[in-house]
């Protein structure tokens, strides 16, 4: 494991795990949810506010930052931590997923991907070597291998070809990453929803050797049942003594189900994006604050929540500012959602440590099934 980076697995309960990832910039308590700071900001939040929700680590996007403002510029300005005023760990993705989903006119070869920017049409190239260089310029603490991620559903032959290309790119990523004390490199398992391909991928990654391992290629349209089907075996294929990161997940139910199956880290834009579109996640399910039923409601979103939106504002006010398109709506609902997601993580960490994860999980699902409080 990279010098200055360590994973301390402290307790297990069934397949659920809790521990601490130690980095020179601070500890990451696991299971961990990483808010997404796509372009050097968690939208509608100040970095200090994100930290107040309980986040130990943020995610940054290689693709977005390389296009704007540019990795070399961020490096000249002191690196991403200084640039965005976040002094704790940052994980950066490799750019592969965004190239797949956002870039125009992309061309894939053994060497890498050439594509046109979705912003201005300018031409760019990404390879394992360039992805490692960009992430080094950004100064991220946890670096992801460059991979290719096909959208599901896809033909098994296509998934197999893509996975094997990603494994060759993983070896090149490791070589290009070099020796960087205090910085970790994670490999990414691919293979779609096919067990044999997942096993082949895990074997290839383990042979190269990484500081942590991600489960990639899920949450790309396959549905929760198929995702959980893969998670029933995929985490166990990866080394037990390294962190396991499920990329791009997800909804509260997805997160709890993933942790139950042995996952340590997750990220998703859902709590922030939903906050901006008037959706609040609560213990009792999703609340659509835009609905007219809230316009005269003096009660908080969630009376058991200690976030600023619930402590100081009522549903009627949150409904009003959302309908009026006031910026404070995005701020308050995003804060609430991130707070709730971190509350889930803290609850799971404590339950796993105490050996009562199953009971915690049952209560979590039972509360959500109750649905929102009745209208007044």
N, C-alpha and C positions, 0 to 999 in steps of 0.2 A: 504494500500500500504506500502511496506517495508520502514522503516525509512531511510531517506537520499536518497530516490528514489521517483520521482514525474513525472507526465505527465500533462503538461499544454496545453490543446487544445485551440489554439489561434484564429483560423478562419476556417470556412467551406464554400465551394462553391459547391452547389449540394451535392454530397456525398463525394467529395474530402475534405481532412482535412490537416491543417498545425498546427504545434505546436512544443513543446520542451519537450524532456525527460531529466529530471535533475538527474544526478548521482554525487556521490562524486568525480569522476574523470573527470567530465566535462559534458557539455550539448550536446545532440544529437538533431539536428534540423530535424524535420519531415515534409514531407516524406523524409526518409533516405535510401540511398543505402550503404550497408556494403560490402566493398571488402573482399574477402575470403583469410585469412592467414592460409591455411590448416595446415601446420606443423610449425607454429610460424614464418612464413614469407609470405608476399604477393609477389609471385614469380616475380623476375626481378626488384623489387622496394626496395628502402630504406624506413624505416618507416617515416622519415621526408618528403620524396617525396610523399608518400601516403597522408600524412596530407596536403601537398601543393595542392593536387588535390581537396581538400574540404571535405575529409572523416572525420567524427566525431567519428566513431566507426568501429572496425574490427571484423571479425568473426574468431574464432579458432575452430578446429575440435577435439573433445574429442577422437574419435576413433584413429586418426592418432597420436595424442600426447601421448595417453596411451601406444601405441605400441612402439613409438620412439619419444623422448628419454625416456619416462615414466613420469607419473604425479608426482610420489614421487621425482624423480630427479629434475624436474622443481620446485617443492615446496622447496627443499633444496637449490636451487640456487636463491631463492627469489621470485618465482612466475612468471607467464607468461609475465606480463607487463615488469618486469625488464629483464627477459631472452631475450625477443625479442626487447627491447628498444622502447616500445610504451606505453606512460604514460596516454593515453586517454582510454575511455571505450572499453571493449572487451566483445562480446557475444560469448558463446560457445554452439555448438549444443550438443545433448545428446549422440551421437554415434549410435543411432538406425538406421538412414538412411544408414550410411556407412556399418554397419553390414549386412544390407539387400543387399546392392549393391556390396560390395567388399569382405566380409569375405567368407572363404571356410568352407564347412562342418558345417554349423551352425545348432544348435538344439534349438528350441524355446519351453519353458515351461512357466507355470504361474509365476515361480520365476524370469525368465529372459532368457538370450541367452548365450549359450556356442558356441564358434567358434574357428576356426584356423586362425591365422594371414595370410594376403595375402603376408606379407613380408618374413616370415621365417617358417610358418607352426606351430608356437608355439600356445598352447592352452590357451584361455582366457575366462573369464565369465563377462558378463555385466548384471546388474540388476538395477532397479531404485535406490537402495541404493548405489551401487558401482558407478553409473553414477554421483550421487550427490557428492560422496566423491571425485571422480576425478576432477570434476569441481570446488570443493572447494580447492583442492590442486593447481589447475591451478590459482585460484584467480580471475576467471572471474566475471565481474560486472553483467551481465545478464546470468542466467543459464536456460537451457531448460530442461523440463521434459523428462524422458526417455519414448520413445514410439516405437511402431512397425508401419512400413509404408509399406503396400503391394504395389507391382507394379501394375499399371493399364494397360490394363483392367483386372478386376478380378470379380469373381462371387459375387453378392451382399451379399450372406450369409457369404462368406469369409471376405468381407470388414466389415460387421457388427461384426463378431467375433473378428477381429483384432482391431476395434475401441473400443469395450467394454474392451478388454484386456488393450489397451492403457489408457483408463479411470481409470481402477484399478491401473495401474502403475502410473498414474498422482497423485492419492491420496497418494500412497506410496512415490512418489518423494517429495511431499509437506511435508510429515512427516519427511522424511530423511533430507530435506533441513534445517529444523528447523528455528531458529531465527537468521538471519544474517544481522544486520543493514548495510545499504549501498549496499547490494547485492539483486538483484531482481530475482524472479522465474517466468517463463512464462509457461503456460499450452499450449498444442497443440491440436487443434481441428482436428479430423479425420472424416472419413465417406465417402471417395471417392467422387463420383459425385451424391450421393443420398441425396436429401434434408432432408428427415426424419432422416437419420443417422447423418447428420451434426447438426440438431437441438438437437438430443439426446446427442450428444457429447458436444455441447455448454452448454447445461443445466447441464450436469455432471461436467464440468470444473468450471462453475460459482458457483455451489454449494460448490466446494472445495475452490475456491477463489484464484486468482493469481494476480501478479503485472502487467501482460500483457498477451496477448493471441496470439498464432500463428495459422495460417491456414496451416496445414500440408497436406501431401498426394496429392499435386498437382505438376505440372511440372515433372511428373514421367511417361510420355508417353501418356497422354490423349489428347494432342493437345490444341491449344489456345482457340478454340470455346468452348470446354467442360470446360476448366479452367474458362473462363469468365462467362460461365453459372453458375458455382458454386459461383463465386465472385459476381454475381448479388444479391445473398442473404446471403452468409456466413458471411461477415464482420458485417452485421447488427444484426446477432444473438449474437454477442459478446458485452461485456459492452462498452458503448460509451466513458466512462471516462478512459479507459486503452488503451495503444498502441496495434495496430494490426499488426502482422508481417506475411508476406507471404513468406514462406521458399523456397529458391532455384530458385527464379525468378529474372531476366530473360533477355530477349531481350528488347531493348528500347521500342518497341510497347507493350510488355507485362507489363513493368513497368508503363507506362503511363495509360494503361487500368486498371491496378490494383489500382492505385491511384484514378482514376476516380470512382472506386467502393468502396472507403473507406479504403484502406490499407495505413498504416503509415511507414512500414519498409520492406526492401527486401534485399536479398543477392544473389549473383551468381558468379560462376567462369568464366562466359562468357567473360567479358572484359579482364581478364588476360590471360585466355587460348587462346582466339582469337588473342591477341597480339602476343603470341609466335608462332602462326601458320600463321602469315602474314595477318590477317584480321583486318581492322581498321573500327570502327564505326564512321560515320560522320553525319552531319545534313542531308546529301543527300543520306543516306543509307550506305551500307557496301562496302568498297573498299578492293579488294584483291591485296595487294601490290606485290605479286609474279607474277602477269600477265605482259607479255612483253610490254604492252601498256605504262607502267610507266618508262621504262628504259632510255628514253631521256627527261623525263618531269621535267622541272625546277620549277614547281609550288608546293606549299605545299599541304599536304593532304587535309586541310580545311583552306581556307584563313581567316576565321572568328574565328579560334581557337587560343588560347593564350598559349597552351602547348608547351614544349620545342621541340617536334618533328615537330610541325607546324611552330614555330617561327624561327627555326635555320636550318632546313633541308628540302630538296626538295624530291619529290617523286622518282626521279632517284636514289638518295642516299639511301633512305629507301628500294627501290627495290634491289639495289646492296648489301646492308648489309644483307638483308634477304636471297638472293640467295647464298651469301658467308657464310651463317650460322654464322655470327658474333653476339656476345652476345649483342652488342648495339642495334641490331634489336629488340630483345625481350624487352629491356629496354624502347626504344622510343615508340614502338607501344603499350606496356602495359600502359605507362604513358598517352599517348594520349587517349586510351580507357577509363581509369579510370577518366581522366579529363572530357571527354565528358559525361560519365554517371553522374558525380557530377554536371555538367552544367545543365543537364536535371532536376535533383532534385532541384537545386537552382531556375531554371526557373519556375518549378511547385509551389514551396513554395511562390515565389513572386506573381504568377498569382492567386493562391488561396487567399492569403491575400488581393489582390486588387479586388477580385470578377470578374476576367476575365479568369478563367480557361478554359472555353469552347473555347474562341477565341485562347488562347495559344495552346490548343490541336489541333484545326483545322490547325493552322499554322505549328505545328510540323509534322502532317501527310502530309500536302501539300508539305513541303520541302523534306520530305523523298521520296515522290512519284516522284519528279523531276529526281531522279537518279543522279549518279555521273556526274561531269563536263565532257564535251566531250573530247575525246583524241585530242592531238595536231596534 
